[in-house]
Amino acid sequence: MVVPLGCTYTPLKERLDLPELCYEPVLCSRASCKAVLNPLCQVDYRAKLWVCNFCLQRNPFPPHYQGITEQHQPAELIPNFSTIEYTVNRGAPTPLIYLFVVDTCVEEEDLQALKETLQMSLSLIPQNALVGLISFGKMVLVHELGAEGISKAFVFRGSKELNGKQIQEFLNLTPGAHASNTSNKFLQPLAKCDMSISDLLEELQPDPWPVATGKRPLRSVGVALSIAVGLLESVYPNCGARVMLFLGGPGTQGPGMIVGEDLKEAIRSHHDIDKNDAPYLKKASRFYEGLAQRAAKNGHTIDIFSAALHQTGLHEMRHLTMQTGGHMVLADAFATTLFKQSYQMLFAKNDKGEHKMGFNINVEVKTTRELKVAGALGPCFSLQRKTPNVSDTEIGIGGTNAWQLCSADPTTTLAVFFEVSSQQGQPPAGGRGAVQFISQYQHINGTKRIRVTTLARHWADPIANIQHVAAGFDQEVSAALMARIAVNRNETDNDGPDVLRWLDRMLIRLCQKFGDFQKEDANSFKFPDNFTLYPQFMFHLRRSMFLQVFNNSPDETAYYRHKLMKEDVSNSMIMIQPYLYSYSFSGPPEPVLLDSVSIVPDRILLMDTFFHIVIYHGDTIAKWIEKKYHEDPNHENFRQLLQAPIDDAQEILATRFPMPRYVNCIHGDSQSRFLFAKVNPSQTHNTMYGYTQEGAGASVLTEDVSLQVFMEHLKKLAVANTS
């Protein structure tokens, strides 16, 4: 295949047309199949039998289905309901758990802002949820809840590594004893300990250990997280839980330390990592990856809220959020609006008044015999189920047909890849290939839910009916899938240039396979309509911060890649090729090309990169602002023009998680670099010949090739005989 066969799957996608059934799903009786009854199954209404469309097993309907007819079908057989959700009664509902892990090695003003934010969030958490508090600096304090009249805490030395058994013994925990008195010291229902945890948060003070001149504060991040994971895995295994780490700087002692105590020792950069000159990197990464595996195995999520002007170690800790499905938020300080609003949006509710999150989502993929599952990429880990429909070829997390996400929200998306299993080298003839996704998860209210999605596509001969294959190509989904594969290859191989060459080879092969051209004639090259934007997406992906690490720290790169690997297709496309909107007197706001020709003096531009919202004022607009025309009542239309992009930006800022950085700039100032770095440099300092034509757009100071040059070279390579 010139592009991998795959799809994206959003387990908890919000759907208005989703039927909810309060009974168990009907399963195929064959032990090796267990597919769920769906609209693609053949049904014999007289004999009350159904034929599984995956293994062709004949199955009787259960007794309560005896009244079904062609006119009175159950919801799972109605063709419009390709996705359906079951609410099942399996065991008692389990409570949610929120364990706050708070860094006290921060400035007093910043700590005060964090305390106020956490106290505010207590009103957003369900009253039956369990809460707990761990604070850390040089020492790690596990706070008791409900100790009347006095604050009690277990204190651990931050330089000593502890295993799960030691944490159990020191905290006097009884494994699996959910309701035992010992576990209730540290985790209690919010309704019972609301005042207690509010008082504990209020009493938190900056770490009292003195910090010498030229030194960093001693920060025991690794031990604090190790204790949090150990506490939860001892008393609440396989229950929905969030460990929420609030981090104000890098770990400087104990396991998982990122940098030494001495300020003369700089924290690692991409250059240091490439030169293998990062002494703490491998050991810290192994430590946090081990913690991530322990947390994921028990269904516990780890969120990281990093708030510092310098790096805090997100690069080493990236496995914590990726393997457990946690959130990663990057802010400058806890006192910023970016942190406060992002944290508050974590508790956003849907139309039913329920938090937009689910826990312990097990996703299993069933396929017809012609399809095999090659793997998945996203915030998940393998459940190690090697079934006959698992491919030997692995893409991402392979060797299984089932994965677990410890938590997910309505945009959390998996990329799933397949391989066509042909007989004697021949493609499948006729018929349809089917895929079924079965997602079992813990709902926010504690109940168990099963969501089933079944879909089918017609087989087509890739030689005789290439046009039918081309018709099934979705260029946006393909770009999002290729971006995930490229990032994964970059993470595992750590060779950026090689990944770019691989992307180029795949694009050239796609052009040769589906393009219409005469050999050695680049001008004759044409793409089908549903392929025309794909090379453009690849051009912007090659230039993106996901693959180009220049001018980004390892922490920033880890943050950007984490969001790309987790978000749905629409958000991923904003990251790959940002949206650009124009505001001018010539008409209403309109989308314009992400190109330097769009940067003209009498226009205001709004660019959405997902991570940044940039409002750029052209040179003429900037001069009018300087002359304060917008304050003149005679120029009310100019004031409205200035306000329009601000209103649109505020709408995006209010709904996106995490909140983007807001940049308001004018022509010529340093902040305009955010825009110039993203646009296609169709006009540069080399092509403008020292002058600018009226309305010709701005020139970009760069050595990067433009999209036009990129496309010319692509066409030449595609039509060449020796490509």
HELIX and SHEET records of a PDB file:
HELIX    1   1 PRO A   63  TYR A   65  5                                   3    
HELIX    2   2 ALA A   75  LEU A   77  5                                   3    
HELIX    3   3 GLU A  108  SER A  121  1                                  14    
HELIX    4   4 GLY A  164  LEU A  171  1                                   8    
HELIX    5   5 ASN A  181  ASN A  184  1                                   4    
HELIX    6   6 LEU A  190  GLU A  203  1                                  14    
HELIX    7   7 VAL A  221  VAL A  235  1                                  15    
HELIX    8   8 HIS A  270  ASP A  274  1                                   5    
HELIX    9   9 LEU A  281  LYS A  297  1                                  17    
HELIX   10  10 LEU A  314  THR A  324  1                                  11    
HELIX   11  11 THR A  337  MET A  345  1                                   9    
HELIX   12  12 ILE A  466  ALA A  471  1                                   6    
HELIX   13  13 GLN A  475  ASP A  493  1                                  19    
HELIX   14  14 GLY A  496  PHE A  514  1                                  19    
HELIX   15  15 ASP A  529  PHE A  531  5                                   3    
HELIX   16  16 TYR A  534  ARG A  543  1                                  10    
HELIX   17  17 PRO A  554  LEU A  564  1                                  11    
HELIX   18  18 VAL A  569  ILE A  576  1                                   8    
HELIX   19  19 SER A  596  SER A  598  5                                   3    
HELIX   20  20 ASP A  619  GLU A  626  1                                   8    
HELIX   21  21 TYR A  629  GLU A  631  5                                   3    
HELIX   22  22 PRO A  633  HIS A  635  5                                   3    
HELIX   23  23 GLU A  636  THR A  655  1                                  20    
HELIX   24  24 SER A  670  SER A  672  5                                   3    
HELIX   25  25 ARG A  673  PHE A  676  1                                   4    
HELIX   26  26 LEU A  707  VAL A  719  1                                  13    
SHEET    1   A 3 LEU A   5  TYR A   9  0                                        
SHEET    2   A 3 LEU A 414  VAL A 420 -1                                        
SHEET    3   A 3 LEU A 371  LEU A 377 -1                                        
SHEET    1   B 7 GLU A  20  LEU A  21  0                                        
SHEET    2   B 7 THR A  83  VAL A  88  1                                        
SHEET    3   B 7 LYS A 448  HIS A 458 -1                                        
SHEET    4   B 7 ARG A 432  GLN A 442 -1                                        
SHEET    5   B 7 GLY A 358  THR A 367 -1                                        
SHEET    6   B 7 ALA A 402  ALA A 408 -1                                        
SHEET    7   B 7 PHE A 381  SER A 382 -1                                        
SHEET    1   C 3 GLN A  42  ASP A  44  0                                        
SHEET    2   C 3 LEU A  49  VAL A  51 -1                                        
SHEET    3   C 3 ARG A  58  PRO A  60 -1                                        
SHEET    1   D 7 ALA A 153  ARG A 157  0                                        
SHEET    2   D 7 MET A 139  HIS A 143 -1                                        
SHEET    3   D 7 LEU A 130  PHE A 136 -1                                        
SHEET    4   D 7 ILE A  97  ASP A 103  1                                        
SHEET    5   D 7 ALA A 241  LEU A 247  1                                        
SHEET    6   D 7 HIS A 300  ALA A 307  1                                        
SHEET    7   D 7 MET A 328  ALA A 331  1                                        
SHEET    1   E 4 ALA A 153  ARG A 157  0                                        
SHEET    2   E 4 MET A 139  HIS A 143 -1                                        
SHEET    3   E 4 LEU A 130  PHE A 136 -1                                        
SHEET    4   E 4 GLN A 188  PRO A 189 -1                                        
SHEET    1   F 2 ASP A 516  GLN A 518  0                                        
SHEET    2   F 2 ASP A 521  LYS A 526 -1                                        
SHEET    1   G 5 GLY A 587  PRO A 591  0                                        
SHEET    2   G 5 TYR A 579  SER A 584 -1                                        
SHEET    3   G 5 ILE A 604  ASP A 608 -1                                        
SHEET    4   G 5 HIS A 612  HIS A 617 -1                                        
SHEET    5   G 5 ARG A 661  ILE A 666  1                                        
END                                                                             
